[in-house]
Amino acid sequence: DGLDGLVGGLLAIGFTALLALGVILGRSDLALAAATLVGGLIPFLYFNIYPARVFAGNVGALAWAGAFVALSLLLDRAFILPLLGGVFVLEGLSVIIQVASVKLKKGRVFLMAPIHHHFEVKGWTETKVTMRFWLAGGFLAFLALFIALV
């Protein structure tokens, strides 16, 4: 992940929302799977938050992402994925927008992409960026949970 604790925290929030969704929908098997993933992410975060001593790398991040998508599909709520993973979507879009802007307009939209680095360049500390993104992820998870149940 680009910042210490960013991906792990966002995934813990997202999996907690999927855990709640599993419980509400009566899918205890999937709720247990989500709980297991949250249970693995919490101790990982202990060592991954600033200053990080452990990193997930591509193998860990891709495995968690696959589990995230799989649980959403198995809960028949794949439509909430863009919202539940909204911060990840924003991160990816910021890179696409930046590259397109540089190629087409010969200028930058962000000071640096992905967008979490833009905020660092603006003077935010790594911890501040991470916490704000966690707050955004929590809000989006709540919104996704609400939409999934309406």
C-alpha positions in Angstrom: 0.0 0.0 0.0 1.1 3.5 -0.7 0.8 4.7 2.9 1.3 2.8 6.1 -1.9 1.3 7.2 -4.0 2.7 4.4 -5.1 -0.5 2.6 -5.2 -2.7 5.7 -7.5 -0.2 7.5 -9.8 0.3 4.5 -10.1 -3.4 4.0 -10.8 -4.0 7.7 -13.6 -1.4 7.4 -15.0 -3.0 4.2 -14.9 -6.5 5.6 -16.6 -5.4 8.7 -19.4 -4.0 6.5 -19.6 -7.3 4.7 -19.6 -9.1 8.1 -22.6 -7.0 9.2 -24.3 -7.7 5.8 -23.7 -11.4 6.2 -25.2 -11.4 9.7 -28.2 -9.3 8.6 -28.9 -11.5 5.6 -28.6 -14.7 7.6 -25.5 -15.9 5.8 -23.5 -17.0 8.9 -21.0 -18.9 6.7 -20.0 -15.7 4.8 -20.2 -13.6 8.0 -17.7 -16.0 9.5 -15.4 -15.7 6.5 -15.6 -11.9 6.8 -14.9 -12.1 10.5 -11.9 -14.2 9.9 -10.5 -11.7 7.4 -11.1 -8.8 9.9 -9.5 -10.9 12.6 -6.4 -11.3 10.4 -6.3 -7.7 9.4 -6.3 -6.3 12.9 -3.0 -7.8 14.1 -1.6 -7.0 10.6 -2.5 -3.4 11.1 -0.7 -3.3 14.4 2.5 -3.8 12.6 1.5 -2.0 9.4 0.4 1.4 10.7 3.0 4.2 10.8 5.9 3.4 11.1 5.2 0.2 9.3 7.3 -2.9 10.1 5.3 -5.3 7.9 4.0 -4.8 4.4 1.3 -6.9 2.6 2.9 -6.6 -0.8 1.1 -7.6 -4.0 0.4 -11.1 -2.9 -1.4 -10.0 0.3 -3.2 -7.0 -1.3 -4.5 -9.1 -4.2 -5.6 -11.9 -2.0 -7.6 -9.5 0.2 -9.0 -7.8 -2.9 -10.1 -11.2 -4.3 -11.8 -12.1 -1.0 -13.5 -8.7 -0.9 -15.0 -9.1 -4.3 -15.8 -12.8 -3.7 -17.7 -12.1 -0.5 -19.7 -9.3 -2.2 -20.6 -11.7 -5.1 -21.6 -14.5 -2.7 -23.8 -12.1 -0.7 -25.5 -11.2 -4.0 -24.6 -7.5 -3.4 -21.9 -6.9 -6.0 -23.6 -3.7 -6.9 -22.2 -2.1 -3.7 -18.6 -2.8 -4.6 -17.8 0.6 -6.2 -19.2 2.3 -3.2 -17.8 -0.1 -0.6 -14.4 0.2 -2.2 -14.9 3.9 -3.1 -11.5 5.0 -1.8 -9.8 2.3 -3.9 -11.9 3.5 -6.9 -10.9 7.1 -6.2 -7.2 6.1 -5.9 -7.3 4.3 -9.3 -9.3 7.1 -11.0 -6.8 9.7 -9.8 -4.0 7.9 -11.6 -6.1 7.5 -14.8 -7.1 11.2 -14.7 -3.5 12.3 -14.1 -2.1 10.2 -16.9 -4.8 11.4 -19.3 -4.3 15.0 -18.3 -0.6 14.8 -18.9 -1.0 13.1 -22.2 -3.9 15.2 -23.6 -3.5 18.6 -21.9 0.2 18.5 -21.1 -0.7 19.5 -17.5 -1.4 17.9 -14.2 -4.7 17.8 -12.3 -3.1 16.6 -9.1 0.3 17.5 -7.6 1.0 13.8 -7.5 -0.9 10.6 -8.2 -2.4 8.5 -6.7 -4.4 11.0 -4.8 -3.0 10.1 -1.3 0.3 11.4 -2.4 -1.3 14.7 -3.6 -2.4 15.3 0.0 1.1 14.6 1.2 2.6 17.1 -1.2 0.0 19.6 0.1 1.5 19.2 3.5 -0.6 16.6 5.2 1.2 14.0 7.3 1.1 10.4 6.3 -1.0 9.6 9.4 -3.5 12.4 8.7 -4.0 11.2 5.1 -4.5 7.6 6.3 -7.0 8.6 9.0 -9.0 10.8 6.7 -9.2 8.1 4.1 -10.3 5.6 6.8 -13.1 8.1 7.8 -14.1 8.3 4.1 -14.0 4.5 3.9 -16.2 4.2 7.0 -18.7 6.6 5.7 -18.8 4.8 2.3 -19.1 1.4 4.0 -22.1 2.7 6.0 -23.7 4.1 2.9 -23.1 0.9 1.0 -24.6 -1.2 3.8 -27.6 1.0 3.8 -28.1 0.8 0.0 -27.5 -3.0 0.1 -30.4 -3.4 2.5 -32.9 -1.0 1.0 
